[in-house]
Amino acid sequence: MTAADEAPISVTDNPEQRRFEIHVGDALAGFTEYRPTGDRYAFVHTEIGDEFGGRGLASRLIKDTLDAMRARGIAVLPYCPFVKRYIQRHADYQDLVPADEREKFEIPAG
């Protein structure tokens, strides 16, 4: 285990960049970009640095981001394929996609 493996992981919103970021220690490991439109955020792109791959950081980033959206009462439009797959695989987040948008994103009607 390296020092990087033991570094704290944090997810924060960076509204100036319109993205949620995941940090490992002080290093930016990745982000998911959004476009806010009223009470809906369109998530358009997620990226994890190559040196941070294979550690589940993308899933952690999306989970924490979706939890933040729920806490703020903001609906999610998952245009990013990774965000879309995450929501499809985790039924407890499917309600974040507005009912009138779920068919477009192949989210079960629930």
DSSP file (Angstrom, degrees, kcal/mol; ACC not computed):
  #  RESIDUE AA STRUCTURE BP1 BP2  ACC     N-H-->O    O-->H-N    N-H-->O    O-->H-N    TCO  KAPPA ALPHA  PHI   PSI    X-CA   Y-CA   Z-CA
    1    1 A M              0   0    0      0, 0.0     2,-0.2     0, 0.0     0, 0.0   0.000 360.0 360.0 360.0 131.7    0.0    0.0    0.0
    2    2 A T     >  -     0   0    0      1,-0.1     4,-1.0     5,-0.0     3,-0.4  -0.487 360.0-104.3 -97.7 170.7    1.4    3.4   -1.0
    3    3 A A  H >> S+     0   0    0      1,-0.2     4,-0.8     2,-0.2     3,-0.5   0.859 122.5  58.2 -60.9 -34.9    0.8    6.8    0.6
    4    4 A A  H >4 S+     0   0    0      1,-0.2     3,-0.5     2,-0.2    -1,-0.2   0.854 101.6  55.1 -64.0 -33.9   -1.5    7.6   -2.3
    5    5 A D  H 34 S+     0   0    0     -3,-0.4    -1,-0.2     1,-0.2    -2,-0.2   0.775 111.5  44.3 -68.8 -25.2   -3.7    4.6   -1.3
    6    6 A E  H << S+     0   0    0     -4,-1.0    -1,-0.2    -3,-0.5    -2,-0.2   0.512  87.4 114.7 -96.4  -6.8   -4.0    5.9    2.2
    7    7 A A  S << S-     0   0    0     -4,-0.8     2,-0.0    -3,-0.5    -3,-0.0  -0.333  76.5-100.6 -65.6 144.7   -4.7    9.6    1.3
    8    8 A P        -     0   0    0      0, 0.0    17,-3.6     0, 0.0     2,-0.5  -0.358  32.0-139.8 -65.8 146.0   -8.1   10.9    2.2
    9    9 A I  E     +A   24   0A   0     15,-0.2     2,-0.3    -3,-0.1    15,-0.2  -0.916  24.4 176.6-108.9 131.6  -10.7   11.0   -0.6
   10   10 A S  E     -A   23   0A   0     13,-2.2    13,-3.0    -2,-0.5     2,-0.5  -0.990  19.2-155.4-137.2 146.7  -13.0   14.0   -0.9
   11   11 A V  E     +A   22   0A   0     -2,-0.3     2,-0.3    11,-0.2    11,-0.2  -0.985  23.2 170.5-120.7 126.8  -15.7   15.1   -3.3
   12   12 A T  E     -A   21   0A   0      9,-2.3     9,-3.2    -2,-0.5     2,-0.4  -0.966  34.1-115.7-136.8 151.6  -16.6   18.8   -3.6
   13   13 A D  E     -A   20   0A   0     -2,-0.3     7,-0.2     7,-0.2     3,-0.1  -0.712  19.8-167.7 -83.6 134.3  -18.6   21.0   -5.8
   14   14 A N  E >>> +A   19   0A   0      5,-3.1     5,-1.4    -2,-0.4     3,-1.1  -0.775   8.3 178.7-119.5  83.0  -16.7   23.6   -7.8
   15   15 A P  T 345S+     0   0    0      0, 0.0     3,-0.2     0, 0.0    -1,-0.1   0.786  76.3  62.5 -61.8 -28.1  -19.4   25.8   -9.1
   16   16 A E  T 345S+     0   0    0      1,-0.2    -2,-0.0    -3,-0.1    -3,-0.0   0.869 114.7  34.0 -63.1 -35.0  -17.0   28.2  -10.9
   17   17 A Q  T <45S-     0   0    0     -3,-1.1    -1,-0.2     2,-0.2     3,-0.1   0.475 109.8-126.0 -94.1  -4.9  -15.9   25.2  -13.1
   18   18 A R  T  <5S+     0   0    0     -4,-0.9    16,-2.5     1,-0.2     2,-0.3   0.960  72.4 101.9  54.8  55.6  -19.4   23.7  -13.1
   19   19 A R  E   <S-AB  14  33A   0     -5,-1.4    -5,-3.1    14,-0.3     2,-0.4  -0.987  70.9-123.3-160.5 153.0  -18.2   20.3  -11.9
   20   20 A F  E     -AB  13  32A   0     12,-2.3    12,-2.2    -2,-0.3     2,-0.4  -0.849  36.0-155.1 -93.7 137.8  -17.9   18.1   -8.9
   21   21 A E  E     -AB  12  31A   0     -9,-3.2    -9,-2.3    -2,-0.4     2,-0.5  -0.878  11.1-149.9-118.0 146.9  -14.3   17.1   -8.2
   22   22 A I  E     -AB  11  30A   0      8,-2.4     7,-2.8    -2,-0.4     8,-1.4  -0.974  17.5-167.4-114.8 128.7  -12.8   14.1   -6.5
   23   23 A H  E     -AB  10  28A   0    -13,-3.0   -13,-2.2    -2,-0.5     2,-0.6  -0.907  17.4-156.0-115.3 141.6   -9.5   14.6   -4.8
   24   24 A V  E >  S-AB   9  27A   0      3,-2.5     3,-2.0    -2,-0.4     2,-0.3  -0.955  79.0 -45.2-111.6 107.8   -7.1   12.0   -3.4
   25   25 A G  T 3  S-     0   0    0    -17,-3.6   -15,-0.1    -2,-0.6    -2,-0.0  -0.559 124.2 -26.5  63.4-128.9   -5.2   13.9   -0.8
   26   26 A D  T 3  S+     0   0    0     -2,-0.3     2,-0.4    -3,-0.1    -1,-0.3   0.467 118.0 101.8 -92.4  -2.9   -4.3   17.2   -2.5
   27   27 A A  E <  S-B   24   0A   0     -3,-2.0    -3,-2.5     1,-0.0     2,-0.6  -0.673  74.2-126.7 -90.7 133.4   -4.4   15.8   -6.0
   28   28 A L  E     +B   23   0A   0     -2,-0.4    -5,-0.2    -5,-0.2     3,-0.1  -0.669  30.4 177.0 -72.5 117.2   -7.3   16.3   -8.4
   29   29 A A  E     -     0   0A   0     -7,-2.8    20,-3.2    -2,-0.6     2,-0.3   0.710  54.9 -44.3 -96.9 -24.5   -8.2   12.7   -9.4
   30   30 A G  E     -BC  22  48A   0     -8,-1.4    -8,-2.4    18,-0.3    -1,-0.3  -0.986  48.8-143.6 175.2-177.5  -11.2   13.5  -11.6
   31   31 A F  E     -BC  21  47A   0     16,-2.4    16,-2.8    -2,-0.3     2,-0.4  -0.984  12.5-136.8-162.3 162.3  -14.5   15.3  -12.1
   32   32 A T  E     -BC  20  46A   0    -12,-2.2   -12,-2.3    -2,-0.3    14,-0.3  -0.989  28.2-142.0-129.2 123.2  -18.0   15.2  -13.4
   33   33 A E  E     -BC  19  45A   0     12,-3.2    11,-1.9    -2,-0.4    12,-0.9  -0.577  19.9-174.5 -89.0 145.4  -19.2   18.3  -15.4
   34   34 A Y  E     - C   0  43A   0    -16,-2.5     9,-0.2     9,-0.2     7,-0.0  -0.929  22.8-147.4-135.8 160.8  -22.7   19.7  -15.2
   35   35 A R  E     - C   0  42A   0      7,-2.1     7,-2.4    -2,-0.3     2,-0.2  -0.953  25.1-142.2-126.5 109.8  -24.9   22.3  -16.8
   36   36 A P  E     + C   0  41A   0      0, 0.0     2,-0.3     0, 0.0     5,-0.2  -0.523  22.8 174.3 -76.2 136.7  -27.4   23.8  -14.4
   37   37 A T  E >   - C   0  40A   0      3,-3.3     3,-1.6    -2,-0.2     2,-0.2  -0.791  61.2 -68.3-139.0  93.4  -30.9   24.7  -15.7
   38   38 A G  T 3  S-     0   0    0     -2,-0.3    -1,-0.1     1,-0.3    36,-0.0  -0.430 118.0  -8.9  62.6-123.7  -33.2   25.8  -12.9
   39   39 A D  T 3  S+     0   0    0     -2,-0.2    36,-2.8    -3,-0.1     2,-0.4   0.148 126.5  77.2 -93.9  19.7  -33.9   22.8  -10.7
   40   40 A R  E <   -Cd  37  75A   0     -3,-1.6    -3,-3.3    34,-0.2     2,-0.5  -0.988  61.0-158.4-129.7 138.9  -32.2   20.3  -13.0
   41   41 A Y  E     -Cd  36  76A   0     34,-2.6    36,-2.7    -2,-0.4     2,-0.7  -0.976  10.1-149.1-115.8 125.2  -28.6   19.6  -13.6
   42   42 A A  E     -Cd  35  77A   0     -7,-2.4    -7,-2.1    -2,-0.5     2,-0.6  -0.839  10.6-151.4 -91.2 116.5  -27.5   18.0  -16.9
   43   43 A F  E     +Cd  34  78A   0     34,-2.4    37,-2.3    -2,-0.7    36,-1.0  -0.808  23.8 167.9 -90.9 123.2  -24.4   15.9  -16.3
   44   44 A V  E     +     0   0A   0    -11,-1.9     2,-0.3    -2,-0.6   -10,-0.1   0.642  53.2  15.3-115.7 -19.9  -22.4   15.8  -19.5
   45   45 A H  E     -C   33   0A   0    -12,-0.9   -12,-3.2    35,-0.2     2,-0.4  -0.958  48.5-168.6-162.3 137.3  -18.9   14.4  -18.9
   46   46 A T  E     +C   32   0A   0     -2,-0.3     2,-0.4   -14,-0.3   -14,-0.2  -0.993  14.1 177.6-128.9 138.3  -17.0   12.4  -16.2
   47   47 A E  E     -C   31   0A   0    -16,-2.8   -16,-2.4    -2,-0.4     2,-0.4  -0.998  13.7-169.9-144.7 135.9  -13.3   11.9  -16.2
   48   48 A I  E     -C   30   0A   0     -2,-0.4   -18,-0.3   -18,-0.2     5,-0.1  -0.992  36.6-108.4-122.5 133.4  -10.8   10.2  -13.9
   49   49 A G    >   -     0   0    0    -20,-3.2     3,-2.4    -2,-0.4     4,-0.4  -0.293  26.6-119.6 -60.1 142.6   -7.1   10.6  -14.4
   50   50 A D  G >  S+     0   0    0      1,-0.3     3,-1.5     2,-0.2    -1,-0.1   0.853 112.9  58.6 -51.4 -40.3   -5.3    7.6  -15.8
   51   51 A E  G 3  S+     0   0    0      1,-0.3    -1,-0.3     3,-0.0    -2,-0.1   0.620 108.5  46.8 -69.6 -10.3   -3.0    7.4  -12.7
   52   52 A F  G X  S+     0   0    0     -3,-2.4     3,-0.7   -23,-0.2     5,-0.4   0.335  87.0 123.6-109.8   4.2   -6.2    7.1  -10.5
   53   53 A G  T <   +     0   0    0     -3,-1.5    -3,-0.0    -4,-0.4    -4,-0.0  -0.175  60.8  31.0 -66.1 157.5   -7.9    4.4  -12.6
   54   54 A G  T 3  S+     0   0    0      1,-0.1    -1,-0.2     0, 0.0    -4,-0.0   0.617  90.4  97.9  75.8  13.8   -9.1    1.1  -11.2
   55   55 A R  S <  S-     0   0    0     -3,-0.7    -2,-0.1     0, 0.0    -1,-0.1   0.313  96.3-109.5-115.5   6.6   -9.8    2.3   -7.7
   56   56 A G  S  > S+     0   0    0      3,-0.1     4,-2.0     1,-0.0     5,-0.1   0.663  75.5 134.8  76.8  15.2  -13.5    2.9   -7.9
   57   57 A L  H  >  +     0   0    0     -5,-0.4     4,-2.8     1,-0.2     5,-0.2   0.852  65.9  55.9 -69.2 -33.9  -13.1    6.7   -7.8
   58   58 A A  H  > S+     0   0    0      2,-0.2     4,-2.5     1,-0.2    -1,-0.2   0.931 109.5  46.7 -63.7 -43.7  -15.6    7.3  -10.6
   59   59 A S  H  > S+     0   0    0      2,-0.2     4,-2.7     1,-0.2    -2,-0.2   0.913 113.1  48.9 -63.9 -42.0  -18.3    5.4   -8.7
   60   60 A R  H  X S+     0   0    0     -4,-2.0     4,-2.5     2,-0.2     5,-0.3   0.918 111.1  51.2 -62.3 -43.1  -17.5    7.2   -5.5
   61   61 A L  H  X S+     0   0    0     -4,-2.8     4,-2.2     1,-0.2    -2,-0.2   0.936 113.4  43.5 -59.0 -48.6  -17.6   10.6   -7.3
   62   62 A I  H  X S+     0   0    0     -4,-2.5     4,-2.9     2,-0.2     5,-0.2   0.912 113.0  51.6 -68.4 -42.4  -21.0    9.9   -8.9
   63   63 A K  H  X S+     0   0    0     -4,-2.7     4,-2.3     1,-0.2    -2,-0.2   0.952 113.6  43.6 -57.9 -50.9  -22.5    8.5   -5.7
   64   64 A D  H  X S+     0   0    0     -4,-2.5     4,-1.9     1,-0.2    -1,-0.2   0.874 114.3  51.4 -64.5 -36.9  -21.4   11.5   -3.6
   65   65 A T  H  X S+     0   0    0     -4,-2.2     4,-2.3    -5,-0.3    -1,-0.2   0.932 110.8  47.1 -64.5 -46.5  -22.5   13.9   -6.4
   66   66 A L  H  X S+     0   0    0     -4,-2.9     4,-2.5     1,-0.2    -2,-0.2   0.873 109.6  54.1 -65.2 -36.3  -26.0   12.3   -6.6
   67   67 A D  H  X S+     0   0    0     -4,-2.3     4,-2.3    -5,-0.2    -1,-0.2   0.901 109.0  49.2 -62.2 -39.6  -26.3   12.4   -2.8
   68   68 A A  H  X S+     0   0    0     -4,-1.9     4,-1.7     2,-0.2    -2,-0.2   0.897 109.6  51.4 -65.6 -40.6  -25.5   16.2   -3.0
   69   69 A M  H  X>S+     0   0    0     -4,-2.3     5,-2.7     2,-0.2     4,-0.8   0.921 110.7  48.7 -62.5 -43.5  -28.2   16.6   -5.7
   70   70 A R  H ><5S+     0   0    0     -4,-2.5     3,-1.0     1,-0.2    -2,-0.2   0.933 109.8  51.5 -61.3 -46.0  -30.7   14.8   -3.6
   71   71 A A  H 3<5S+     0   0    0     -4,-2.3    -1,-0.2     1,-0.3    -2,-0.2   0.822 113.3  45.4 -61.7 -31.4  -29.9   16.9   -0.5
   72   72 A R  H 3<5S-     0   0    0     -4,-1.7    -1,-0.3    -5,-0.1    -2,-0.2   0.534 111.7-119.4 -88.7  -7.9  -30.3   20.1   -2.6
   73   73 A G  T <<5 +     0   0    0     -3,-1.0     2,-0.4    -4,-0.8    -3,-0.2   0.824  62.9 147.5  72.8  31.4  -33.6   18.9   -4.2
   74   74 A I      < -     0   0    0     -5,-2.7    -1,-0.2    -6,-0.2   -34,-0.2  -0.866  43.1-133.2-106.3 131.8  -32.1   19.1   -7.7
   75   75 A A  E     -d   40   0A   0    -36,-2.8   -34,-2.6    -2,-0.4     2,-0.4  -0.420  20.1-132.3 -78.3 157.9  -33.1   16.7  -10.5
   76   76 A V  E     -d   41   0A   0     20,-2.6   -34,-0.2   -36,-0.2    -1,-0.0  -0.937  14.7-165.9-120.2 132.9  -30.5   15.0  -12.6
   77   77 A L  E     -d   42   0A   0    -36,-2.7   -34,-2.4    -2,-0.4     2,-1.7  -0.942  18.3-153.1-113.2 105.0  -30.3   14.6  -16.4
   78   78 A P  E     +d   43   0A   0      0, 0.0     6,-0.1     0, 0.0   -34,-0.1  -0.493  38.1 147.9 -86.9  74.8  -27.7   11.9  -17.1
   79   79 A Y        +     0   0    0     -2,-1.7   -35,-0.2   -36,-1.0   -37,-0.1   0.814  53.5  88.4 -72.1 -30.3  -26.3   12.7  -20.5
   80   80 A C  S  > S-     0   0    0    -37,-2.3     4,-2.6    -3,-0.3     5,-0.2  -0.547  81.1-137.7 -68.0 127.7  -22.9   11.4  -19.5
   81   81 A P  H  > S+     0   0    0      0, 0.0     4,-2.5     0, 0.0     5,-0.2   0.851 101.7  51.8 -58.0 -35.8  -22.8    7.7  -20.2
   82   82 A F  H  > S+     0   0    0      2,-0.2     4,-2.4     1,-0.2     5,-0.2   0.936 111.4  45.6 -68.3 -44.2  -21.1    6.9  -16.9
   83   83 A V  H  > S+     0   0    0      2,-0.2     4,-2.4     1,-0.2     5,-0.2   0.915 113.0  51.8 -63.1 -42.5  -23.7    8.8  -14.8
   84   84 A K  H  X S+     0   0    0     -4,-2.6     4,-2.6     1,-0.2    -2,-0.2   0.937 111.2  46.2 -59.3 -49.0  -26.5    7.2  -16.8
   85   85 A R  H  X S+     0   0    0     -4,-2.5     4,-2.1     2,-0.2    -1,-0.2   0.893 110.6  53.9 -62.2 -39.9  -25.1    3.6  -16.2
   86   86 A Y  H  X S+     0   0    0     -4,-2.4     4,-1.0     1,-0.2    -1,-0.2   0.941 111.8  44.0 -60.8 -47.0  -24.6    4.4  -12.5
   87   87 A I  H  < S+     0   0    0     -4,-2.4     3,-0.5     1,-0.2     6,-0.3   0.901 111.4  53.9 -65.8 -40.8  -28.2    5.5  -12.1
   88   88 A Q  H  < S+     0   0    0     -4,-2.6    -1,-0.2     1,-0.2    -2,-0.2   0.880 113.5  43.4 -59.5 -37.3  -29.5    2.5  -14.2
   89   89 A R  H  < S+     0   0    0     -4,-2.1     2,-0.6     1,-0.2    -1,-0.2   0.600 110.0  58.8 -85.8 -13.0  -27.6    0.1  -11.9
   90   90 A H    ><  -     0   0    0     -4,-1.0     3,-2.4    -3,-0.5     4,-0.5  -0.836  63.4-171.1-123.5  92.8  -28.6    1.8   -8.6
   91   91 A A  G >  S+     0   0    0     -2,-0.6     3,-1.1     1,-0.3     4,-0.4   0.760  80.5  69.7 -56.3 -28.8  -32.4    1.9   -8.3
   92   92 A D  G 3  S+     0   0    0      1,-0.2    -1,-0.3     2,-0.1    -5,-0.1   0.593 103.2  44.2 -70.2  -7.6  -32.2    4.1   -5.2
   93   93 A Y  G X  S+     0   0    0     -3,-2.4     3,-1.8    -6,-0.3     4,-0.3   0.471  86.4  90.7-109.2  -5.4  -31.0    7.0   -7.5
   94   94 A Q  G X  S+     0   0    0     -3,-1.1     3,-1.3    -4,-0.5    -2,-0.1   0.789  76.5  65.8 -64.3 -27.5  -33.4    6.5  -10.3
   95   95 A D  G 3  S+     0   0    0     -4,-0.4    -1,-0.3     1,-0.3     4,-0.1   0.655  85.8  72.8 -69.7 -13.4  -36.0    8.9   -8.8
   96   96 A L  G <  S+     0   0    0     -3,-1.8   -20,-2.6   -21,-0.1    -1,-0.3   0.748  82.8  78.8 -70.8 -22.5  -33.5   11.8   -9.3
   97   97 A V  S <  S-     0   0    0     -3,-1.3     5,-0.1    -4,-0.3   -20,-0.1  -0.775  99.5-109.5 -85.7 123.6  -34.2   11.6  -13.0
   98   98 A P    >>  -     0   0    0      0, 0.0     3,-2.5     0, 0.0     4,-1.0  -0.205  22.6-121.2 -55.0 141.1  -37.6   13.4  -13.6
   99   99 A A  G >4 S+     0   0    0      1,-0.3     3,-0.6     2,-0.2     4,-0.5   0.844 112.7  55.9 -53.2 -37.8  -40.3   11.0  -14.6
  100  100 A D  G 34 S+     0   0    0      1,-0.2    -1,-0.3     2,-0.1     4,-0.1   0.541 112.2  43.4 -75.6  -4.6  -40.9   12.8  -17.9
  101  101 A E  G <> S+     0   0    0     -3,-2.5     4,-1.3     2,-0.1    -1,-0.2   0.494  87.2  90.1-112.3  -9.4  -37.2   12.3  -18.8
  102  102 A R  T <<>S+     0   0    0     -4,-1.0     5,-2.8    -3,-0.6     4,-0.4   0.869  83.4  54.0 -63.8 -39.4  -36.7    8.7  -17.7
  103  103 A E  T >45S+     0   0    0     -4,-0.5     3,-1.4     1,-0.2    -1,-0.2   0.921 105.6  54.4 -61.1 -43.1  -37.6    7.0  -21.0
  104  104 A K  T 345S+     0   0    0      1,-0.3    -1,-0.2    -3,-0.2    -2,-0.2   0.856 115.1  39.9 -57.6 -36.1  -35.1    9.2  -22.9
  105  105 A F  T 3<5S-     0   0    0     -4,-1.3    -1,-0.3    -3,-0.2    -2,-0.2   0.301 113.4-116.2 -98.7   8.6  -32.3    8.0  -20.6
  106  106 A E  T < 5 +     0   0    0     -3,-1.4    -3,-0.2    -4,-0.4    -2,-0.1   0.875  62.0 153.1  58.4  40.4  -33.5    4.4  -20.4
  107  107 A I      < -     0   0    0     -5,-2.8    -1,-0.2    -6,-0.1    -2,-0.1  -0.869  52.9-103.9 -98.7 130.3  -34.2    4.7  -16.7
  108  108 A P        -     0   0    0      0, 0.0    -1,-0.1     0, 0.0    -6,-0.0  -0.207  24.1-124.3 -54.2 143.6  -37.0    2.3  -15.4
  109  109 A A              0   0    0      1,-0.2    -7,-0.1    -7,-0.0    -6,-0.0   0.777 360.0 360.0 -62.7 -27.4  -40.3    4.1  -14.8
  110  110 A G              0   0    0    -11,-0.0    -1,-0.2     0, 0.0   -15,-0.0   0.488 360.0 360.0  57.2 360.0  -40.2    2.8  -11.2
